[in-house]
Amino acid sequence: MEDKNFAHIGERLREERLRISMQQVDLADQCGVSRRALSTWEKGEQTPNAAILSVMAGKGIDVLYVVTGKHVGESEGTLAPAERALLQAWRESGDKGRALLSAAAEVLKPE
């Protein structure tokens, strides 16, 4: 595999870590690796193995995107914790709550 492919994997891994609002040290701890190892992956110097990617997937990282650059279909398993909380709020809300969430989503849409 070419080094530039590792760089893209590293960039996407960092992007996903930031998307789920996690610090490097926290993700490293949750994956059972050192911060240095995670930093090495994000720099594109090396890549995580399948076992680590599996753990990352459980934390909300879209590992298909990290590896291939293509996002998996939107599912709860690929949502960041804050995204999951919004989805749960939608599901548990009544008509008024859903109307409020819908209005907020309309305001937040890019123009």
Stockholm file with secondary structure:
# STOCKHOLM 1.0

chainA/1-111         MEDKNFAHIGERLREERLRISMQQVDLADQCGVSRRALSTWEKGEQTPNAAILSVMAGKGIDVLYVVTGKHVGESEGTLAPAERALLQAWRESGDKGRALLSAAAEVLKPE
#=GR chainA/1-111 SS CCHHHHHHHHHHHHHHHHHTTCCHHHHHHHHTSCHHHHHHHHTTSSCCCHHHHHHHHHTTCCHHHHHHSCCCCCCGGGSCHHHHHHHHHHHHCCHHHHHHHHHHHHHHSCC
#=GC SS_cons         CCHHHHHHHHHHHHHHHHHTTCCHHHHHHHHTSCHHHHHHHHTTSSCCCHHHHHHHHHTTCCHHHHHHSCCCCCCGGGSCHHHHHHHHHHHHCCHHHHHHHHHHHHHHSCC
//
